[in-house]
Amino acid sequence: MLVRYFVFFVVLLCISGSVFSAQATEHRLTLTDNAFTLSATDAALLPYEKPTATEWLTEAPGGLIAFAKRIRPKENAWWLASIGLSTAVLIKYDQAIMDESQRFARRLGLISDTKNGRETYTIIDWSVGELELPFVIPKNMNSVMYFIGDGLTHMGIVGGLVGYGLINDDNRSLSTASQTVEALLVTGIIVQVLKRTTGRESGFRATKDGGKWRFFPNQVDYTLNVPKYDAFPSGHLATVMATVTVVAENYPEHTYIRPLGYSMMTLLGFAMLNNGVHWASDYPLGIAIGYTAARVAIERNRKQRWLKANNPESAAAMKFDAFVPYMKNDALGFSYIANF
């Protein structure tokens, strides 16, 4: 029983990663009406532009629109069916998969009957006003694996890219950091909308096998008792997938990035089953969201770079944004105008 469910879950996660990896490698970006295409390797040869400090923010609204346009049922029927079917199958076996995963983790000494694998050490306990901002580190191996999906981990990667880019005047590193933050922002918004719509219980708070679903929950109740509603889909796996995809696509010569990233995703998925934060069925859609958000950020950046290298006037027309004064009746303020 243990081997069957655990291997089933791991194989499914690895296959999902391999499928997305293969799609990313073979994907070519159509830039013009005459079907000009640009591979990841060819794109890396284009000169990188130094992003503005807020480019990740100004690009995010267009990223959300582009993400929505990617949901084309006729063109993506196979992918959408795969995500839906894998999610449905995993929902059926969710409780058994989590139970077996936790038994296996106890045998390995990762968790115990009294500890849930989310424990941390608080190093610095400080606050700003009433907002508590403790600095913590993992307390055990399961929490180390869980921290792979923590926001601080990804911001650490972004910080490293920014630091390297500034010190070495490396626009590729700076652009990769900007694309990563844009992808994470788009991912976070979409994941939060779905979490606040589906209202699924986390495993460690479940009141029934597989966790109860409370669609369209009261948002005040959600905020006051987040674990009761926020399991589906997995934001942790979505953010890891987004980060791995952006970095791998911008550094295609480093072929180890994807295998390393997907291995980290597998460990993270295992850890979240062990501490009851997520069910296995929370994973397929989370992975798909992170991947798609990353593709949007990558392709918009590539198109902009190609246009600048081959048609500067089109590039300038493509990217325009401004803040302008706004006045209507008694209301005063500013409007943000942009084209995507």
C-alpha positions in Angstrom: 0.0 0.0 0.0 2.7 2.4 1.0 4.8 1.8 -2.1 1.8 1.9 -4.5 0.5 5.3 -3.4 3.8 7.0 -2.8 5.3 5.8 -6.1 2.1 6.8 -7.9 2.3 10.3 -6.5 6.1 10.8 -7.2 5.8 9.4 -10.7 2.9 11.6 -11.5 4.8 14.7 -10.3 7.9 13.8 -12.2 5.9 13.1 -15.4 4.2 16.5 -15.0 7.6 18.2 -14.7 9.0 16.2 -17.7 6.0 17.1 -19.8 6.3 20.8 -19.1 10.1 20.6 -19.6 9.7 19.0 -23.0 7.1 21.5 -24.0 9.4 24.4 -22.9 12.3 23.0 -24.9 10.3 22.5 -28.0 8.2 25.6 -27.7 8.9 28.3 -30.3 7.6 31.8 -30.0 5.8 33.2 -33.1 6.7 36.9 -33.4 5.4 37.9 -36.8 2.7 37.1 -39.3 5.1 35.3 -41.5 5.7 32.6 -38.8 9.1 33.8 -37.7 10.0 31.7 -34.6 12.5 32.0 -31.8 13.8 29.2 -29.7 15.1 29.5 -26.2 18.7 29.1 -27.4 18.2 31.7 -30.2 16.6 34.1 -27.8 19.6 33.9 -25.4 21.7 35.4 -28.3 19.5 38.5 -28.5 20.9 41.5 -26.5 19.2 41.9 -23.1 17.9 45.3 -22.1 18.4 46.6 -18.6 14.9 46.5 -17.0 13.6 49.5 -15.1 13.2 49.1 -11.3 9.5 48.8 -11.7 9.2 46.9 -15.0 8.0 43.7 -13.2 5.1 45.7 -11.9 4.1 47.6 -15.0 4.3 44.4 -17.1 2.2 42.4 -14.6 -1.3 43.7 -15.8 -0.4 42.7 -19.4 0.8 39.4 -18.0 -2.5 38.7 -16.4 -4.3 39.5 -19.7 -1.9 37.3 -21.7 -2.4 34.5 -19.1 -6.2 34.6 -19.6 -5.7 34.5 -23.4 -3.8 31.3 -23.0 -6.9 29.5 -21.7 -8.2 28.4 -25.1 -10.2 25.2 -24.6 -10.1 24.1 -28.3 -6.4 24.6 -28.8 -5.4 23.4 -25.3 -8.0 20.7 -24.9 -5.4 17.9 -24.3 -3.5 19.9 -21.6 -6.7 21.1 -19.9 -8.0 17.5 -19.9 -4.8 16.2 -18.5 -4.8 18.7 -15.6 -8.5 18.0 -14.9 -8.2 14.2 -15.1 -5.0 14.0 -12.9 -6.6 16.3 -10.4 -9.8 14.2 -10.3 -7.9 11.0 -9.9 -5.8 12.4 -7.1 -8.8 13.8 -5.3 -10.2 10.3 -5.1 -7.0 9.0 -3.4 -6.0 12.2 -1.6 -6.5 10.9 1.9 -4.7 7.6 1.3 -1.8 9.3 -0.4 -1.3 11.7 2.5 -1.7 8.9 5.1 0.9 6.7 3.4 3.3 9.7 2.8 3.2 10.6 6.5 3.7 6.9 7.5 6.8 6.8 5.3 8.0 10.1 6.6 7.7 8.8 10.2 9.8 5.8 9.3 12.5 8.1 7.9 12.3 10.2 11.1 11.2 13.3 9.2 8.1 13.8 11.3 6.7 12.3 14.5 3.2 11.8 16.0 3.6 15.0 17.9 5.4 17.2 15.3 4.0 18.2 12.0 7.1 19.0 10.0 6.5 22.8 9.8 8.5 23.6 13.0 11.0 26.5 12.8 13.4 28.3 15.0 12.8 32.0 15.5 16.1 33.8 15.2 15.0 37.4 15.3 11.5 38.3 16.6 10.7 41.9 15.6 7.7 43.8 14.4 6.6 47.0 12.6 3.7 48.5 14.3 1.3 45.6 14.8 2.8 43.6 12.0 5.0 40.8 13.3 8.0 40.0 11.0 10.0 37.2 12.7 13.0 35.7 11.0 12.9 31.9 11.2 14.9 29.0 9.9 13.8 25.4 9.5 14.0 23.1 12.5 14.2 19.7 10.9 14.7 18.1 7.5 11.0 18.1 6.5 10.7 21.8 7.2 13.9 22.4 5.2 12.1 20.7 2.2 9.0 22.8 2.9 11.1 26.0 2.8 11.9 25.3 -0.8 8.5 26.8 -1.7 8.8 29.7 0.8 8.6 33.2 -0.6 11.9 34.1 1.0 13.6 31.4 -1.0 12.5 32.8 -4.3 13.2 36.4 -3.2 16.7 35.2 -2.3 17.2 33.9 -5.8 15.9 37.1 -7.2 18.2 39.1 -4.9 21.1 37.0 -6.0 20.4 37.7 -9.7 20.0 41.4 -9.0 23.2 41.6 -7.0 25.1 39.7 -9.6 23.7 41.8 -12.4 24.5 45.1 -10.7 28.0 44.1 -9.7 28.9 42.7 -13.1 26.7 45.0 -15.2 24.9 41.9 -16.5 21.6 42.8 -18.1 20.6 39.1 -18.6 20.8 38.6 -14.8 18.8 41.7 -14.1 16.2 40.9 -16.8 15.8 37.3 -15.4 15.2 38.7 -12.0 12.5 41.1 -13.3 10.8 38.3 -15.3 10.9 36.1 -12.3 9.2 38.7 -10.0 6.6 39.4 -12.8 5.8 35.7 -13.1 5.6 35.3 -9.3 3.3 38.3 -9.1 0.9 36.9 -11.8 1.1 33.5 -10.2 0.3 34.8 -6.8 -2.7 36.8 -8.0 -4.2 33.8 -9.9 -3.6 31.3 -7.1 -5.1 33.6 -4.5 -8.3 34.1 -6.6 -8.7 30.4 -6.9 -7.9 29.7 -3.3 -10.5 32.3 -2.2 -13.0 30.7 -4.6 -12.6 27.0 -3.9 -12.2 27.2 -0.1 -10.6 23.8 0.4 -9.4 22.7 3.8 -5.7 21.9 4.4 -4.9 18.4 5.5 -3.9 19.3 9.0 -7.2 21.1 9.5 -9.4 18.7 7.6 -12.8 17.8 9.1 -13.4 15.0 6.6 -11.2 12.7 4.4 -9.8 14.7 1.6 -10.7 18.0 3.2 -14.0 19.8 2.9 -14.6 22.2 0.0 -16.4 25.5 0.7 -16.8 27.3 -2.6 -17.0 31.1 -2.5 -16.4 31.3 1.2 -16.9 34.5 3.2 -13.7 36.4 2.7 -13.6 37.7 6.3 -13.8 34.1 7.5 -11.1 33.2 5.1 -8.8 35.9 6.4 -9.4 34.9 10.0 -8.9 31.2 9.4 -6.8 30.7 6.3 -5.9 27.0 6.6 -9.6 26.2 6.6 -9.9 27.4 3.0 -6.6 27.8 1.2 -5.4 24.4 0.1 -6.3 24.4 -3.6 -4.3 25.0 -5.7 -0.7 24.8 -4.3 0.9 28.2 -4.4 4.2 26.7 -3.2 4.6 24.5 -6.2 3.3 27.2 -8.5 6.0 29.6 -7.4 8.8 27.0 -7.7 7.6 26.1 -11.2 7.5 29.7 -12.2 11.0 30.4 -10.9 12.6 27.3 -12.4 11.0 28.0 -15.8 12.1 31.6 -16.0 15.7 30.9 -14.9 16.1 27.8 -17.1 14.8 29.6 -20.2 17.1 32.5 -19.8 20.1 30.3 -19.1 19.6 27.4 -21.6 23.3 26.6 -21.5 22.9 25.4 -17.8 21.1 22.2 -18.5 21.1 21.2 -14.8 18.5 23.9 -13.8 15.4 21.9 -14.8 16.4 18.6 -13.3 17.5 20.3 -10.1 14.4 22.4 -10.0 12.0 19.4 -10.6 13.9 17.4 -7.9 13.3 20.3 -5.5 9.6 20.3 -6.4 9.3 16.6 -5.7 10.9 17.1 -2.3 8.6 20.1 -1.6 5.5 18.1 -2.7 6.5 15.3 -0.3 7.1 17.7 2.6 3.7 19.3 2.1 2.0 16.0 2.3 3.9 15.2 5.4 3.0 18.4 7.2 -0.6 18.3 5.9 -0.4 21.7 4.2 -1.5 20.4 0.8 -3.2 17.4 -0.8 -1.6 15.7 -3.8 -4.5 16.9 -6.0 -3.6 20.5 -5.2 -0.4 20.1 -7.3 -1.3 19.7 -11.0 -3.1 23.0 -11.4 -0.5 24.8 -9.2 2.3 23.5 -11.5 0.3 24.5 -14.6 -0.3 28.0 -13.3 3.3 28.7 -12.4 4.5 27.3 -15.8 2.0 29.4 -17.8 2.8 32.6 -15.8 6.5 32.1 -16.5 5.9 31.4 -20.2 4.0 34.7 -20.5 6.8 36.7 -18.8 9.5 35.0 -20.9 7.7 35.4 -24.2 6.7 39.0 -23.7 10.4 39.8 -22.9 11.7 37.9 -25.9 9.3 39.6 -28.2 10.3 43.0 -26.9 14.0 42.2 -27.3 13.5 40.8 -30.8 11.6 43.9 -31.9 14.2 46.2 -30.4 17.0 44.3 -32.3 15.1 44.2 -35.6 12.5 47.0 -35.5 13.1 49.6 -32.8 10.1 51.7 -33.9 7.7 48.8 -33.4 9.2 48.1 -30.0 8.8 51.7 -28.9 5.1 51.6 -30.0 4.5 48.3 -28.3 5.6 49.4 -24.9 3.9 52.5 -23.6 2.7 53.5 -20.2 2.1 56.7 -18.3 0.5 58.3 -15.3 -1.9 61.2 -16.1 -4.0 63.4 -14.0 -7.6 62.3 -13.5 -10.6 64.5 -12.7 -14.3 63.7 -12.8 -17.0 65.5 -10.8 -15.5 65.9 -7.4 -12.9 63.1 -7.8 -9.2 63.9 -8.2 -6.3 61.5 -8.8 -4.2 59.8 -11.4 -4.9 57.3 -14.1 -2.5 54.7 -15.4 -2.5 54.2 -19.1 -0.7 51.3 -20.8 -0.8 49.2 -23.8 0.2 45.5 -23.8 
